[in-house]
């Protein structure tokens, strides 16, 4: 760089003098971009200004995908912004009442002039691509002289855009306020072209003293954190916490600024309530909560077990699922176990290893009972056994021993206490022609001959003592139950869906839920 600050000042004064005497605004800007000045290393005034500012470390920018320009009556700082941000797309936000001149030019004329000037930047090689201008005919979007109107315009225009920067340099105060509201809401950065020196007589800043970068936004971090927290809580299946966060701050803010979003947010909270009931195993309440919600892929456990499931009111059961409605239905067993296995995996991912192990123990018990019932061929014996299960469940240890050791299982001998509950005189004999093989040896943690006893011992200790469970134990428990289930099925879990109705065990993806609730038009791309 072979020019000085004094060279820049003289070139600036000469430019201002010519502009005042004979140039229109558009003509002046064309010279600003295109006219090469010998004293400035044969660069245009714009190019020299930016080079000087960069050498002075006054440009704190990186290229962006979409640059939003709040357009006022001075296009030169906007051209500086386009030059340094080099966007792929440009969105012009213009005050629809603010562009009438003596020639009665409307905002559309002003927008066309600005588009032509940006194209000049490209033709002069100052930017490496010709940006796509959004809006009808690329002319941007007129906004009313009100912060809320600007806010709503930005919500509508930018909800699918990524890598957005909003330059507020040219905007009126009302437009800037609306832009800050949107930045607080979406976490999108705000940029501003400031100047270090101002000529009072000319009533213009010296362009070479420009300082371009993001403004500190005291709202941005909080807003972004809150919305991202809602999404994070949802993805971690902490549905109640997500709903509380929505209700405590975000919903009220949106009610004031974007009242049209209130309905979709309330609908989102209804879905969160539904998922919270399902995730805690209250399938009946979840099915009731689904009434009034749009049709969607519900977890299969809610759809198929909801009408039969438990309900507790006060200190008592109002409904209890009957053993004959659960253990005597192979489809229901599969649905329940698949739902629980998915829940155990989530507990592990969320770091709740103790709960994951305990829950695996409960599923293991269900499978062991189901194994015995599946062996009973006599209809009356099965009815008696199922009736007894409504009052008592044989110990899991006795179930393992019977299935491993006996070719004919004597209920009276193996499950003495349970036999007394049946209140019958004749023993039930259950054929077990092929005693259970050591499927647990397929696991890494419980792979000894009596590994099943190790599993039961740890599970029982966890029920009566409190100690920290490492992740490896929780994963070992999950694999133990998976191996049990696969042996029960006779094939890998991954083949379960073959030839059967699909079993859904997950909540909807966050993006799909936003679309279902009608929130997508109100949420920027980065929050979906």
N, C-alpha and C positions, 0 to 999 in steps of 0.2 A: 504494500500500500504506500504510494508515493504522494499522497495529498495530506494536508493538515486540517485542523479544525477551522482555521481561518479560511482555507480554500472552500470548505463546506459552507461556512457562513456567507461568504461572498456569492457563491453559486445560489444559495437559498434566497438572498436578497434580490439577485437578478431575476430569479424565477418569480418571486412575488411581484416584482415591478412589472414584468411582462404580463403576468396574469391580470393585474388590476387595470392595465391599459388596453389590452386587446383580446384576451382569451376568454372564452366561455369556460365554465367549470370542466366540462368534458374535454375540451381542447387542452386546458391546463394539465389535466391528469394524463393525457396522452403524452405530452411533453415530459411530464414527471417520470413516466415509465420508459419512454423511448429515446429522448434526446440525449446524445452522448456529449459529455462536457470534457474538453481537453484537460483542464486543470484537475479533474477528478479521475485521472487515468483512463480517460475515454469511457467512463461509465455514466449511466443515467443518474440523476439525483437520487431516485429511490434506491438503486443498487448501491450507490456510495454511502447513503445513510445507514443502510442495514449492515454493510461491511464495517463501517465505523463503530456502530453500536455493538456488533459482535466482538470486535477487538477490545472494546471497553468492558466486555463481559456483562452486557446489559440485555442480552437475549437469553431467556431461560425457557426454551421451548423444544419440543420434539414433534415430528410430523404426526398429524392426526388423520383419522378416516373421515370424520364429518365435522366441518367448522360451521358453527352458527354465528351469523353476524347480525347484531342489532344495528340497524342502519339509520344514521342521522343524515345531516346535510354535508358532512365532511368525509369524502371517500378516501383521502390519502392514508389515514391510519388503518383503515380497513384493508387497503392494498398492502400495507406493511405486514399486517397480520396474515393475509393469504400467502405472502411471499415467504414468511418464516415457518408457517404451519404446513404448507404444501398439502392441502387436503385432497381427498378423493372426491368428496361431495361438499357442496356449500348450500346452506339454508339461509336465505335472507328473511329477516323479520323486520317489516317496515311499518311505521305508523301510518295507517290509512288516511289520516287527516293531516299529515304534516309535510306534504311535498308539493304544494301549490306554489308556484313562483309567478313572476310577472308574465311568463309565457304560458301559465296555467298547465304546467307539466304535472301529471299525476304520478302516484307512486310507481305505477307500471313503467312509465318512461324512465324514471330514476333507476329502477331495477334493471331495465335493459341497458342503460348506460354503464352501470356497474358490471354487469355481465360482460359487456364488450371490453371494459378495461381489464378484467381478469384474463380474458382471452389474449389481450395484448401482452400480459405478463408471460403467458405461455409462448407466444410467437417470438418474444424477445429472449426466450431461453432462461427467464428468471425462475420459472417453476417447470418441473419435468413432466407434468401432465395437465391436460385441460380438465378442470373439475366439472363434475356433473352438478348442475344447479337443480335443486328440488322445487316442487310446486308446479302449478299449472303453467305450462310453457317455460318452466324454469325460473319464473318471476318471483318465487318466494311466497311469503304469506303475510297479508296485511293483518295487523292486530290493533284492536281498539286501544284507546288511551286509558288503560286501566290495568293494574298489575295482574288481576285475576284473569283478564283476557289473554295477556301474554303467557301466563302460566298454562292456561288451558290449551293455547296454541302449541306450546312446546310439548305438552303431554301428548297431544294428538300427532304431532309431526315426528317426534323422536322415539316413540315407544319401540320401534324396531331397529333403531340405529345403534351401532357400537362405535367405540373410540371417539366420543363426542367431546368437543371443546366449545364453550359458548363465549364469544367475544362481545363484551358489553360496551366497548369503547364509544360507539356511535349512538347508543340508545338514550332516549329521554329518561328522566328519573322514574317514571311509571314503568317503562319497559325494563329498566335495570332492576327494579324491585321485583317484578314478576320473574325475571331470570334468576334472581337469588332465591326466590321461593322454590323454583323448579330445581335449582342446584341442591337446596336443602333436602328436597324430596327424593331426588334421584342419585345424588352423589357425583354428579357430573361436574368437572372442573370449570371454573370461571377464569377467563383471561381478560387482560386490559392492557391497552397501549398507553403508557404514561410518558411524560416528557420532562426532561430536567431543566430546560430553559424555555422561556416564553418571551416573545417580543410584544411589549405592551402597545407600541405604536401600530404595528401591523395586526395586532390582536390575533396572533397565530404562534404556535409553538415551533421551535426549530426541530425539524424531523430527525436530524442526526442525533439528537439527545434522547431518542425514544428508548423506552425500557418496556420490554414485552415479556410477560410471563403470567403464571397463575396467581390469582388473588387468594389470600387467606380467607377461607369461608368458615366462620365459627359454627355454622349449622351442618356443614357437609358431613363431617366425621360422624356426628351423632345420628343423623338421618340414615346414612348408609349402614351404620352399625345396626340400627334398629330393624331396618328391613332385611338386611342379610341375616340378622339373628332369627327373625321369624322363619325365613327359608331354612336356615340351619337347624332350628328346632324341629321343623316339620320333617326334614330329611333324617333326623335322628329319632323320629317317632315320639317326640316329646310334644304331643298334640295339645295338652292342656296348657303347658307353658307358652306355646305359640299363640294360643287363643288369648291368654291373659295379657301378653305383650301387645297384641293388636288392640285390645280393649283399653289398655292403660294409657296409650299415647298416640299411636298412629291413626287409629280410627277417628279420634276427635280432631286431629289436625286435618285429615282429609275431609271431614265433614264441613269444616270451615272453608277450605280452599277449593275442594273439588267435590261438591255435594253429590254429584252423579255416581261417585264411587261408593257411597254408603251402602247401597243395596248389595253390590258384589262382595263387599267386605263382610257384611252380615252373613251372606251365603257361605263365604269361606269359613267363618266361625262355626256355622252349622255343620260343615263337613269335618272340621277339626273336632267338634263334639262327637260326631259319629265315629271317627277313627279312634278317639280316646277311649270310648266304650269298648270298641272291638279289641284294641290292643291290651286292655286289662282283662280280656276274656269274658266280658259281659255281652255275649252274642245276642241275647234277647233284647236288651236295651238298645244295642246298636241297630238291630233290625227295625225297631220302633222309631229310632232317630232317622232312619233312611226314608221314612214316609215324608213326602214333600220335596225330597231332593231329586235332582234330575237323574235319569237313568245313567248308570255308570258301572264299571267293572268292580263290584263289591268283592271283598274277601269271601271265598266260598263258605267258610265256616259260619259267617253271619247268615248267608242265604239259606243254608241247609240245616243249620243247627238252631237258628234263632228262635223258632217257634217251640222248640223242645227244651230250651236251656234253663238253667237256674235263674231264679230271682230271689233276692233277699230284701225284705222290707222290715225295718226295725231290727228286732232281735231274732227274727225267725225267717225260715224259708217260706216264700209264697209259692214258688214252684221249684221242684227238683226233677232233673232229667231222670227218667226211669232206665234202669239197666237194660231192659228189653229194647228200648228205643236207641240205645247207644251200642252196646256190645254185640247185639245180634244183627247189626247192619255193617257189612264190610266197607261200604262206601263211606259211612259216617266215621268209622275208625280211621280210614285213610285221610279224609278231610281234616279231622281233628289233629292227627299226628303231623301232617304236613304243615298245618298252621302253627303248631307248637315248635316244630323244628326251625321254621323261619324266625319265630320269636326268639328262640335260644340263640340263633346266629346274631340277631340284632343286639341282644344283651351282651354278647361277647364283643361285638364291634364297639359298643358304647362303654366297655370297660367294667360291666357289672358281672364279674366272673362267678361270684358266689351264687347269685340268683340264677345264672345260667346252669350251674351244676345242679342246684336244687330242682330246678324246673325239669332238667333232663331226667332226674330221678323219678319225678311224677309221671312223665311220659313212658318211661321204662315200665313202671308199674301197670299202666294202662295196657301196654302191649303184652305183658305177661298174662294178665287176666284174659285178654282177647285170644291169646294162643290156646288157653285151656278151653274156652267156650267153643272155639272153632273145631275142637276135637269131639265135642259131644254130639253124638248122632241120634240119640233117642230124644224125641220131641218133648216128652213129659219131663225127662231128666233135665233138659236144657231149661225148660220153664221154671222148674224148682230152683236150679242154680241161679238163674237170673233174678228170681224173686228174692233169694237170699242176698244177692249183691246189693239190693236196695237198703239193706240193714248192716251188712258186714262185708269186708273184703279180706280174702285170705292173705297172709303175709307174703311179701314178695320172695322172701327166702324159701318158703315152703313151695311156692310156685316153681322156682328154679329147680329145686331138688326133685320135685315130681316130674317135671318135663325132661330132666336129664337122665333120671335113674329108672323110671317105671315104664314098662310096656303096657300096663293097665293101671291107671291112677285111681286109687281108692280115696274118695272124698272124706270118708270117715277116718281113715288112717292118716292121710296127708294134711287134711285141713280140719282137725278135730273141733276147734272152736267154731269154725264156719258151719260144720255139720250140725252142731247143736242149734244154731240159728235157723237152719232149715226146718227144724221140728218135724223130722220124718224118722221112721224106724228102719227103712230099707236103705242100705248104702248105695251111693251112685258110683258106678264103675265106668270110668272114661277110658276108651281104648287109645293107646298111644304107641302104635305099631313101630313108629320110627322116632325113638327118643331124640331130643334136641341135641344137635351138634354144637361144638364150642365156637359159635360165631364170634364171640368176643375176642378170640385170639387174632382176629383180623385187625384189631386196634393196636396202637403202639403202647398205650398206657396200661391196658388190662389184658395183656396177651398171654398170661400164664394159664395153667389148667383151671385154676380156681379164681381167675380174674374177675368173674362176676361178683364173688364175695367181697373182693377189694372195693369194687364200685359201691356195693350196698353199704359197706362199712363207712366209707367216706361220706356218702349221702346221709347216713344216720347221724354221724358226728356233726355234720353241718346243721342238722335240725336241732341239736341240743347244745352246741358250742358255737362260739363265734371266733373264727380265725380267717386270715386273709387267704384267698384262693388265687393262685397264679393263673395266668391265661392258659398255660399248657394244660392245667387240670380241666378247665372249662371246655377247652377244645377236645380233650380226651373224653369227657362225658358226652359231648355232642356226638363224637364218632361212635361211642358205645351204643347210643340210642339209634343212630343211623344204621349201624350194623345189625342191631336187633330188628329194626323195621324192614331192612332189606331181606333178612332171613325169613321174616314173617311173610313178606310179599312173594319171595321166591325169585326176585330179580332186583337189579339196582333201582334206586329211587328215581333216577333219570328216565327210566322206562315206564314209570307209573302212568304218565299221561297218554301213553300209546293206547288207542282204542277206547279211551275214557273221556268223559267231560273234563275239561281243563280245571285244575284247582288253583285258584288265585289266593296268594298268601301275602301280598304286598299292598301298600297304599299306592294310590296313583302317583306318577311322577309330578313334581311341583309344577312344572310347565303345563302339563295337561290339566292339573287342578285349577290353575289360574285361568286357563281357557274355559273350563267348565263353569266357573263362577262368574265369568264375564269381567275378570280383572285385567286381562291382557291389554286393553286399550289404555289403562291407567298406569301400567307399570313399564318403566324403561326396560330395554332388553337385558341389562345387567342384573335386574332384580327378579327375573323369571328363570 
